[in-house]
Each structure stands twice: as C-alpha cells, then as structure tokens.
Amino acid sequence: MTMSGNIDNREEKGRQAAVNGFAYEHIAVGILMKRYKHVSLVDFPLEKYDVIIVLKEGDERNNFIRAQIKTVSANSIKFTGGGRGGVDREYKSGVKEYIQSTTTSDVVIGVKPKDTGLIELYFVPTALIEQINQKSISIGKVAVLKDNYEILENCKNREFILSKCKEILEKCKKL
C-alpha cells in the first residue's frame, strides 16, 4: 500500500471514530431523555462536558449534572480530554491534555455498543476519578456502575460515591 493509501485509511478511520463519537453522544442523550426528560447536548465549545441532565424542575441551584460522554474502546473508558486525534496529533497550541475532575464535569458516561445493537452506559463520577487518579479504567473494574442510575443521580455526593464504590477503589489499590 502506498504512503498516500495509509494516510487516507487513517484519515477515514479518524473520521469514522468522530462520527461514532457524535452518534453515541446522541444515543446516550436519547436514553437519558426517556428517563429524565430534561437532557440536552450542550453547545458550549469551551466547556469540558457534553451533556446537561436536569434532575428536578424548579429553581434549586444544584439540580443538574454535567456529563462527559466517552465511547468505550478496548473495553476501557478514558477519562482524558484536550488530546488531539487524527492523522496530525502534534500539538501546535497551548492546549494540554487533562483528566476529568469535579471542576470539569460531574460524571463521565462510558457508552459501550453491543453486537446486538444494545447500548450499555457506565456512569463514572468524577469524584471517583479523582480518587483513583487514572487516565482510564477497564469496564471490568466498574461493572457495578453499568446502567446504575442511583450512582448517576448521586454523582455529586462525594461521600455517597466513595462509600458505594469501595470495591472499585480496592481494585485500583487506592483505598
């Protein structure tokens, strides 16, 4: 295969990965919307989250969740952002890679498509991500978080999350 062919192939793979990422964001929003009604993709290019989930109507200040959507790849969920994908991965700007935290979002939602066409959602609170201090995690270690809406709804309650996720912390040797 020619050099040009390799680049074209990598470019096509990069484009397909981007399309998949956008599609999975929309699918996750649809799943969440059926349960919570008030869910939306955000159009804030400088924010480090993709979705807002409003849990309760009214003017309570803490009634929403900021979520970052990540496609599960190689059976792991990445917690990083700010990195560059595609053929040209060399940084030419001051943008740096970061790990999701409670300052950037409240939860990372790993979207795992199944061969059957079903979608699994893994709700990984950023309070837990800060505690384990890793750039990614195997979905095997966070199986208890799969489709666990109690974790999603309480993702901003650090004490609740750390008490419910002791097994995960032990697996990551951070307890």
C-alpha contacts under 8 A as a table, 3 or more apart, distances in Angstrom:
res1	aa1	res2	aa2	distance
1	M	5	G	5.95
1	M	6	N	6.82
2	T	5	G	4.94
2	T	6	N	6.40
3	M	6	N	5.19
3	M	7	I	6.39
4	S	7	I	5.17
4	S	8	D	6.13
5	G	8	D	5.06
5	G	9	N	6.04
6	N	9	N	5.04
6	N	10	R	6.12
7	I	10	R	5.05
7	I	11	E	5.94
7	I	87	V	7.30
8	D	11	E	4.97
8	D	12	E	6.06
9	N	12	E	5.09
9	N	13	K	6.19
10	R	13	K	5.04
10	R	14	G	6.06
10	R	86	G	7.39
10	R	87	V	6.54
11	E	14	G	5.01
11	E	15	R	6.13
11	E	86	G	6.55
11	E	87	V	6.24
12	E	15	R	5.03
12	E	16	Q	6.10
13	K	16	Q	5.07
13	K	17	A	6.09
14	G	17	A	5.08
14	G	18	A	6.24
14	G	85	G	7.31
14	G	86	G	5.14
14	G	87	V	7.52
15	R	18	A	5.09
15	R	19	V	6.21
15	R	86	G	7.89
16	Q	19	V	5.00
16	Q	20	N	6.05
17	A	20	N	5.05
17	A	21	G	6.11
18	A	21	G	5.05
18	A	22	F	6.31
19	V	22	F	5.26
19	V	23	A	6.08
20	N	23	A	5.00
20	N	24	Y	6.02
21	G	24	Y	5.22
21	G	25	E	6.25
21	G	70	K	7.40
21	G	71	T	6.29
22	F	25	E	5.11
22	F	26	H	6.46
23	A	26	H	5.21
23	A	27	I	6.19
24	Y	27	I	4.88
24	Y	28	A	5.95
24	Y	71	T	7.05
24	Y	111	V	6.68
25	E	28	A	5.23
25	E	29	V	6.19
25	E	41	L	7.85
25	E	50	D	7.84
25	E	69	I	6.10
26	H	29	V	5.05
26	H	30	G	6.17
26	H	41	L	7.70
27	I	30	G	5.04
27	I	31	I	6.29
28	A	31	I	5.13
28	A	32	L	6.14
28	A	69	I	7.95
28	A	111	V	7.14
28	A	121	L	7.60
29	V	32	L	5.10
29	V	33	M	5.82
29	V	39	V	6.43
29	V	40	S	6.61
29	V	41	L	7.09
29	V	51	V	7.48
30	G	33	M	4.98
30	G	34	K	6.35
31	I	34	K	5.49
31	I	35	R	6.99
32	L	35	R	5.29
32	L	36	Y	5.97
32	L	37	K	7.42
32	L	39	V	6.73
32	L	53	I	7.95
33	M	36	Y	5.13
33	M	37	K	4.41
33	M	38	H	6.23
33	M	39	V	5.30
34	K	37	K	5.76
36	Y	39	V	6.78
36	Y	53	I	7.34
36	Y	54	V	7.17
36	Y	55	L	6.41
38	H	53	I	6.13
38	H	54	V	5.31
38	H	55	L	7.44
39	V	51	V	7.10
39	V	52	I	5.73
39	V	53	I	4.53
39	V	54	V	6.25
40	S	51	V	5.59
40	S	52	I	5.49
40	S	53	I	6.75
41	L	50	D	5.71
41	L	51	V	4.41
41	L	52	I	6.50
42	V	49	Y	7.82
42	V	50	D	5.60
42	V	51	V	5.46
42	V	52	I	6.75
43	D	50	D	7.92
44	F	47	E	5.54
47	E	50	D	7.86
47	E	104	T	7.61
48	K	68	Q	7.18
48	K	81	G	7.61
48	K	104	T	5.54
48	K	105	S	6.78
49	Y	66	R	6.09
49	Y	67	A	5.42
49	Y	68	Q	4.45
49	Y	69	I	7.62
49	Y	104	T	6.87
49	Y	105	S	5.79
50	D	66	R	7.47
50	D	67	A	5.95
50	D	68	Q	5.02
50	D	69	I	6.34
51	V	66	R	5.93
51	V	67	A	5.04
51	V	68	Q	6.47
51	V	69	I	7.63
52	I	64	F	6.62
52	I	65	I	5.66
52	I	66	R	4.93
52	I	67	A	6.26
53	I	64	F	5.40
53	I	65	I	5.03
53	I	66	R	6.68
53	I	67	A	7.62
54	V	57	E	7.22
54	V	63	N	5.92
54	V	64	F	4.30
54	V	65	I	6.50
55	L	63	N	5.51
55	L	64	F	5.73
55	L	65	I	7.65
55	L	153	E	7.62
56	K	60	E	7.98
56	K	63	N	5.68
56	K	64	F	7.67
57	E	60	E	7.83
57	E	63	N	7.65
60	E	63	N	5.81
65	I	105	S	7.84
65	I	106	D	6.03
65	I	107	V	7.53
65	I	156	K	7.93
66	R	105	S	5.03
66	R	106	D	5.19
66	R	107	V	6.66
67	A	105	S	5.77
67	A	106	D	5.94
67	A	107	V	4.97
67	A	108	V	5.65
67	A	109	I	6.65
68	Q	105	S	6.63
68	Q	107	V	6.41
68	Q	108	V	4.75
68	Q	109	I	6.06
69	I	108	V	5.89
69	I	109	I	4.86
69	I	110	G	6.10
69	I	111	V	7.08
70	K	77	I	6.73
70	K	78	K	6.89
70	K	79	F	7.91
70	K	108	V	6.94
70	K	109	I	6.05
70	K	110	G	4.87
70	K	111	V	6.12
71	T	77	I	7.03
71	T	110	G	5.59
71	T	111	V	4.86
71	T	112	K	6.28
72	V	75	N	5.88
72	V	76	S	5.48
72	V	77	I	5.04
72	V	78	K	7.58
72	V	110	G	5.58
72	V	111	V	5.58
72	V	112	K	5.08
72	V	113	P	7.98
73	S	76	S	5.59
73	S	77	I	6.77
73	S	112	K	7.82
75	N	138	S	5.93
75	N	139	I	5.76
75	N	140	G	7.83
76	S	136	S	6.51
76	S	137	I	5.33
76	S	138	S	4.17
76	S	139	I	5.27
77	I	110	G	5.87
77	I	136	S	5.34
77	I	137	I	5.48
77	I	138	S	6.48
77	I	139	I	6.79
78	K	135	K	5.96
78	K	136	S	4.13
78	K	137	I	6.73
79	F	99	I	5.49
79	F	100	Q	5.51
79	F	108	V	7.19
79	F	129	I	7.69
79	F	134	Q	7.71
79	F	135	K	5.19
79	F	136	S	5.30
80	T	83	G	7.39
80	T	97	E	6.59
80	T	98	Y	5.46
80	T	99	I	4.37
80	T	100	Q	5.99
80	T	135	K	5.89
80	T	136	S	7.55
81	G	97	E	5.59
81	G	98	Y	5.41
81	G	99	I	6.31
81	G	100	Q	7.06
82	G	95	V	6.58
82	G	96	K	5.78
82	G	97	E	4.41
82	G	98	Y	6.14
83	G	96	K	6.83
83	G	97	E	4.98
83	G	98	Y	7.93
84	R	88	D	7.89
84	R	89	R	5.38
84	R	90	E	7.63
84	R	91	Y	7.44
85	G	88	D	7.18
85	G	89	R	5.64
86	G	89	R	6.19
91	Y	94	G	7.73
91	Y	95	V	7.64
99	I	135	K	6.27
100	Q	103	T	7.88
100	Q	104	T	5.92
100	Q	105	S	6.69
100	Q	108	V	7.73
100	Q	126	T	6.42
100	Q	129	I	7.28
101	S	104	T	5.36
101	S	105	S	6.20
101	S	106	D	7.36
101	S	126	T	4.93
101	S	127	A	6.83
101	S	129	I	6.72
101	S	130	E	5.99
102	T	105	S	5.41
102	T	106	D	5.49
102	T	126	T	5.30
102	T	127	A	6.07
102	T	130	E	7.73
103	T	106	D	7.84
105	S	108	V	7.51
105	S	126	T	6.80
106	D	125	P	5.94
106	D	126	T	5.40
106	D	127	A	7.55
106	D	155	C	6.38
106	D	156	K	6.18
107	V	123	F	6.45
107	V	124	V	5.51
107	V	125	P	4.11
107	V	126	T	5.13
107	V	152	L	7.32
107	V	155	C	6.48
108	V	122	Y	7.94
108	V	123	F	6.08
108	V	124	V	5.13
108	V	125	P	6.17
108	V	126	T	6.74
109	I	121	L	6.28
109	I	122	Y	5.43
109	I	123	F	4.81
109	I	124	V	6.21
110	G	120	E	7.99
110	G	121	L	5.60
110	G	122	Y	4.80
110	G	123	F	6.61
110	G	124	V	7.63
111	V	119	I	6.72
111	V	120	E	5.91
111	V	121	L	4.94
111	V	122	Y	6.59
112	K	119	I	5.66
112	K	120	E	5.05
112	K	121	L	6.41
112	K	122	Y	7.96
113	P	117	G	6.54
113	P	118	L	6.11
113	P	119	I	4.60
113	P	120	E	6.41
114	K	117	G	5.41
114	K	118	L	5.29
114	K	119	I	5.92
114	K	120	E	7.44
115	D	118	L	7.33
120	E	146	K	6.68
120	E	147	D	6.56
121	L	146	K	5.63
121	L	147	D	5.21
122	Y	139	I	7.95
122	Y	142	V	7.62
122	Y	143	A	7.75
122	Y	145	L	5.35
122	Y	146	K	4.29
122	Y	147	D	5.88
122	Y	148	N	7.38
123	F	145	L	5.52
123	F	146	K	6.53
123	F	147	D	7.01
123	F	148	N	6.76
123	F	149	Y	7.73
123	F	151	I	6.81
123	F	152	L	5.84
124	V	128	L	6.92
124	V	129	I	7.24
124	V	142	V	7.92
124	V	145	L	6.75
124	V	152	L	7.85
125	P	128	L	5.39
125	P	129	I	6.55
125	P	151	I	7.61
125	P	152	L	7.29
125	P	155	C	5.14
125	P	156	K	7.47
125	P	161	I	7.48
126	T	129	I	4.67
126	T	130	E	6.08
126	T	155	C	7.64
127	A	130	E	5.26
127	A	131	Q	6.43
127	A	155	C	7.50
127	A	156	K	7.41
127	A	158	R	5.84
127	A	161	I	7.28
127	A	162	L	7.78
128	L	131	Q	5.00
128	L	132	I	6.25
128	L	158	R	7.91
128	L	161	I	6.92
128	L	162	L	6.64
128	L	165	C	7.72
129	I	132	I	5.31
129	I	133	N	5.86
129	I	134	Q	6.88
130	E	133	N	5.14
130	E	134	Q	7.95
131	Q	169	L	7.75
131	Q	174	K	7.14
132	I	169	L	6.52
132	I	172	C	6.33
132	I	174	K	6.01
134	Q	137	I	7.14
137	I	141	K	7.01
137	I	142	V	7.66
138	S	141	K	5.49
138	S	142	V	6.96
139	I	142	V	5.06
139	I	143	A	5.81
140	G	143	A	5.30
141	K	168	I	6.11
141	K	171	K	6.78
142	V	145	L	5.43
142	V	146	K	7.20
142	V	168	I	6.36
143	A	146	K	5.41
144	V	148	N	7.13
145	L	148	N	5.07
145	L	151	I	7.03
148	N	151	I	5.59
148	N	152	L	6.68
149	Y	152	L	4.81
149	Y	153	E	6.01
150	E	153	E	5.22
150	E	154	N	6.20
151	I	154	N	5.20
151	I	155	C	5.61
151	I	161	I	6.98
152	L	155	C	5.09
153	E	156	K	7.96
154	N	157	N	5.44
154	N	160	F	7.14
154	N	161	I	7.18
155	C	158	R	7.12
155	C	161	I	6.46
157	N	160	F	5.42
157	N	161	I	6.22
158	R	161	I	5.11
158	R	162	L	6.07
159	E	162	L	5.30
159	E	163	S	6.10
160	F	163	S	5.27
160	F	164	K	6.09
161	I	164	K	5.17
161	I	165	C	5.90
162	L	165	C	5.11
162	L	166	K	6.13
163	S	166	K	5.67
164	K	167	E	7.97
165	C	168	I	5.29
165	C	169	L	6.35
166	K	169	L	5.02
166	K	170	E	6.13
166	K	175	L	7.20
167	E	170	E	5.07
167	E	171	K	6.23
168	I	171	K	5.03
168	I	172	C	6.27
169	L	172	C	5.03
169	L	173	K	6.03
169	L	174	K	5.35
169	L	175	L	5.39
170	E	173	K	4.76
170	E	174	K	6.11
170	E	175	L	5.49
171	K	174	K	7.91
172	C	175	L	7.97
